[in-house]
Amino acid sequence: MTADHHTHWETRYAEKPRIWSGRPNARLAEIVEPLTGSRALDLGCGEGGDAMWLAEHGWHVVAVDVSTTALARAAEDAAARGVLERIDFQQHDLTQTLPEGPFDLVSAHFLHTTLEMDRSAILRRAAATVAPGGTLLIVDHGGAPPWAPEEVQHHEFPAPDVVLAGLALDDTEWERVRVGTAQREVVGPEGQDATLDDNIIQLRRK
Ligand SMILES: C[S@@+](CC[C@H](N)C(=O)[O-])C[C@H]1O[C@@H](n2cnc3c(N)ncnc32)[C@H](O)[C@@H]1O
């Protein structure tokens, strides 16, 4: 594991006892609900909201993050919700290592960092672990939430087509189920109303 990614995210998670809500991301629930499958990989699982939802919906999940703190919080909550035995929490710096497939679902939700990271390379390697008939789901922010810190406001969020092109996947192997941007109404941490853009890439391996 490289120290910089680990240290960066440990510092971020140390800011608060919990950073995320523990609820699944809206797009995950919406898109995965009708899918069938057995093994799922959650990349950059954070405090485990998506992994726990997947486990509660019958999936066996490998949930990966670089942060020791995030993984410990996720495992604690998964135990409290009675789904720990369905989730294999693994610590990886995804720039270095990735769990072995195959997976029926590989989900990367908001796998963003302000550190330099070859995300395309990670997502391309992750795509290779998707089983035939399986789904690759990438959901990115289309822009920074208004309450995000200054450094995130200047972060560049590439359009879904640009992200997809960066993966350089073989078109004959993948069906584009959904590639585009969708809006979502949210309430921010201080109760402020906002509209967020989600950049969604949903592909099915043929
Ligand atoms: C913006 S958070 C999103 C967390 C979660 N997916 C969610 O939607 O709530 C990004 C997550 O990616 C993880 N991450 C960032 N860089 C990573 C890396 N190189 N290897 C593994 N995880 C990483 C962070 O620790 C963090 O938990």
The ligand as an ORCA input file, in Angstrom:
! r2SCAN-3c Opt
* xyz 0 1
  C     -15.614      9.903     -2.000
  S     -15.359      8.454     -1.046
  C     -16.743      7.451     -1.537
  C     -17.061      6.360     -0.553
  C     -18.243      5.445     -0.917
  N     -18.056      4.752     -2.158
  C     -19.520      6.252     -0.964
  O     -20.078      6.422     -2.043
  O     -19.946      6.715      0.101
  C     -13.981      7.704     -1.879
  C     -13.499      6.448     -1.190
  O     -12.467      5.882     -1.996
  C     -11.417      5.448     -1.160
  N     -10.167      5.503     -1.935
  C      -9.571      6.593     -2.460
  N      -8.414      6.273     -3.052
  C      -8.281      4.924     -2.913
  C      -7.292      3.990     -3.314
  N      -6.188      4.369     -3.970
  N      -7.471      2.689     -3.018
  C      -8.601      2.277     -2.347
  N      -9.561      3.119     -1.931
  C      -9.413      4.431     -2.206
  C     -11.423      6.425      0.001
  O     -10.802      5.926      1.167
  C     -12.902      6.698      0.190
  O     -13.467      5.838      1.135
*
